[in-house]
Amino acid sequence: MQTRTLGTTGPAVSALGLGAMGMSDAYGPTDRAESVATVHAALEAGVTLIDTGDFYAMGHNELLLAEALRGRDRDSYVLSVKFGALRGPGHEFNGQDSRPEAVKNFLAYSLTRLGTDHIDIYRPARLDPDVPIEETVGAIKEMVDAGYVRHIGLSEVDAATIRRAHAVHPVADLQIEYSLISRAVEADVLPTLRELGIGLTAYGVLSRGLISGHWSTDRAAPGDSRGFVPRFSPGNVEHNLALVEALRRVAEDKGCTVAQLVIAWVAAQGQDIVPLVGARTRERLTEALPALDVDLTADDLAEIEKAVPRGSARGDRYPAAFMAGLGVGN
Ligand SMILES: NC(=O)c1ccc[n+]([C@@H]2O[C@H](COP(=O)([O-])OP(=O)(O)OC[C@H]3O[C@@H](n4cnc5c(N)ncnc54)[C@H](OP(=O)(O)O)[C@@H]3O)[C@@H](O)[C@H]2O)c1
């Protein structure tokens, strides 16, 4: 397994990370035994970066990871945990709480659920519009000083917020959506990260499955949040899947799958970028891992750009109510 280092202060991690959200939340029915087996398969393949959030099915995802990671050497994997998104009993989202006292409260619960004495990278899931980022990062810094947290990360914030946070304590990485069809980070965010020596962990690399080569118009089942994502909605999804078919032709020429091609594209955007994939089964993981061996030449990158020009996807990457909480657009 290749490794990459998250920024100038962050940990070295596998060049591909595993995002565990879909094992508990967001994408419809899940299979606990298969989820645990997928985490084990990832670790055995050399994946060391595992991402979760305390709000992924309200603690379910952390408890699942605790089970999957039980008995493993704590130094053999890097746990990235997002906090602060508020949920209700109907699973709805009710904003973000990043007040210093909330940071410590969320952390205490996460440590308990995960069954660990520290979190490797701790990050607010979104910017709390009511709390200056300096206060939130200041509270995490206290937790770093106390030994409960190793590194500070951010998620879905703009360049100005990155600068303000980094001035309080070095930021290891920003987690943000980045894929062939979500390239807003390229304008200001990525140059700012590079100037400050901060890594990027990319999520939505497969655009939640839309550009994986496995999506079809009839796949969103009840309970699947993709039913509310504009890119998946009727009228947009057909257009977006036509882009995938153009990619499929490039992938076939390259001798890889569409999913491997789009993961390889993100990995090729810089050594400072670590793609996360939301594999929920060993089958999907087995497809994703060889993406790191797909070597994209300048000609390949030009072909991919021709198949999916920047900005060619239709529909926002989140429902309208969630777009306002993001640091960048599509
Ligand atoms: N910071 C943030 O705001 C934020 C937001 C969302 C997610 N995340 C993190 O990012 C992680 C990745 O989630 P994502 O939503 O970005 O997922 P993604 O990797 O873009 O898409 C995952 C979806 O694609 C499908 N898929 C098809 N082929 C695949 C393959 N070969 N490998 C992996 N998945 C494949 C998956 O499996 P099926 O076909 O089996 O459904 C799943 O439904 C999450 O688990 C979470 O940790 C962070």
PDBQT file of the ligand as one rigid body, heavy atoms in Angstrom, charges set to zero:
ROOT
HETATM    1  N1  LIG A 401     -16.829  15.718   5.369  1.00  0.00    +0.000 N 
HETATM    2  C1  LIG A 401     -18.015  15.536   4.871  1.00  0.00    +0.000 C 
HETATM    3  O1  LIG A 401     -18.858  16.456   4.814  1.00  0.00    +0.000 OA
HETATM    4  C2  LIG A 401     -18.396  14.174   4.350  1.00  0.00    +0.000 A 
HETATM    5  C3  LIG A 401     -19.611  14.014   3.680  1.00  0.00    +0.000 A 
HETATM    6  C4  LIG A 401     -19.945  12.757   3.190  1.00  0.00    +0.000 A 
HETATM    7  C5  LIG A 401     -19.073  11.694   3.374  1.00  0.00    +0.000 A 
HETATM    8  N2  LIG A 401     -17.890  11.871   4.029  1.00  0.00    +0.000 N 
HETATM    9  C6  LIG A 401     -16.961  10.758   4.249  1.00  0.00    +0.000 C 
HETATM   10  O2  LIG A 401     -16.579  10.247   2.986  1.00  0.00    +0.000 OA
HETATM   11  C7  LIG A 401     -16.790   8.838   2.951  1.00  0.00    +0.000 C 
HETATM   12  C8  LIG A 401     -17.120   8.389   1.563  1.00  0.00    +0.000 C 
HETATM   13  O3  LIG A 401     -18.492   8.666   1.308  1.00  0.00    +0.000 OA
HETATM   14  P1  LIG A 401     -19.021   9.245   0.009  1.00  0.00    +0.000 P 
HETATM   15  O4  LIG A 401     -20.421   9.563   0.174  1.00  0.00    +0.000 OA
HETATM   16  O5  LIG A 401     -18.085  10.297  -0.371  1.00  0.00    +0.000 OA
HETATM   17  O6  LIG A 401     -18.897   7.960  -0.902  1.00  0.00    +0.000 OA
HETATM   18  P2  LIG A 401     -18.375   7.671  -2.348  1.00  0.00    +0.000 P 
HETATM   19  O7  LIG A 401     -17.143   6.889  -2.171  1.00  0.00    +0.000 OA
HETATM   20  O8  LIG A 401     -18.399   8.841  -3.264  1.00  0.00    +0.000 OA
HETATM   21  O9  LIG A 401     -19.575   6.712  -2.811  1.00  0.00    +0.000 OA
HETATM   22  C9  LIG A 401     -19.911   5.598  -2.086  1.00  0.00    +0.000 C 
HETATM   23  C10 LIG A 401     -21.044   4.916  -2.808  1.00  0.00    +0.000 C 
HETATM   24  O10 LIG A 401     -20.572   4.452  -4.080  1.00  0.00    +0.000 OA
HETATM   25  C11 LIG A 401     -20.867   3.076  -4.229  1.00  0.00    +0.000 C 
HETATM   26  N3  LIG A 401     -19.757   2.417  -4.959  1.00  0.00    +0.000 N 
HETATM   27  C12 LIG A 401     -19.839   1.883  -6.193  1.00  0.00    +0.000 A 
HETATM   28  N4  LIG A 401     -18.655   1.340  -6.563  1.00  0.00    +0.000 NA
HETATM   29  C13 LIG A 401     -17.810   1.534  -5.538  1.00  0.00    +0.000 A 
HETATM   30  C14 LIG A 401     -16.457   1.176  -5.328  1.00  0.00    +0.000 A 
HETATM   31  N5  LIG A 401     -15.748   0.487  -6.199  1.00  0.00    +0.000 N 
HETATM   32  N6  LIG A 401     -15.887   1.529  -4.169  1.00  0.00    +0.000 NA
HETATM   33  C15 LIG A 401     -16.584   2.206  -3.243  1.00  0.00    +0.000 A 
HETATM   34  N7  LIG A 401     -17.881   2.574  -3.378  1.00  0.00    +0.000 NA
HETATM   35  C16 LIG A 401     -18.493   2.228  -4.521  1.00  0.00    +0.000 A 
HETATM   36  C17 LIG A 401     -20.952   2.561  -2.805  1.00  0.00    +0.000 C 
HETATM   37  O11 LIG A 401     -21.466   1.311  -2.668  1.00  0.00    +0.000 OA
HETATM   38  P3  LIG A 401     -22.870   0.640  -3.040  1.00  0.00    +0.000 P 
HETATM   39  O12 LIG A 401     -22.926   0.620  -4.550  1.00  0.00    +0.000 OA
HETATM   40  O13 LIG A 401     -22.722  -0.652  -2.383  1.00  0.00    +0.000 OA
HETATM   41  O14 LIG A 401     -23.936   1.468  -2.433  1.00  0.00    +0.000 OA
HETATM   42  C18 LIG A 401     -21.584   3.713  -2.067  1.00  0.00    +0.000 C 
HETATM   43  O15 LIG A 401     -22.986   3.715  -2.153  1.00  0.00    +0.000 OA
HETATM   44  C19 LIG A 401     -17.935   8.619   3.944  1.00  0.00    +0.000 C 
HETATM   45  O16 LIG A 401     -17.985   7.283   4.377  1.00  0.00    +0.000 OA
HETATM   46  C20 LIG A 401     -17.571   9.591   5.008  1.00  0.00    +0.000 C 
HETATM   47  O17 LIG A 401     -16.620   9.004   5.861  1.00  0.00    +0.000 OA
HETATM   48  C21 LIG A 401     -17.556  13.103   4.497  1.00  0.00    +0.000 A 
ENDROOT
TORSDOF 0
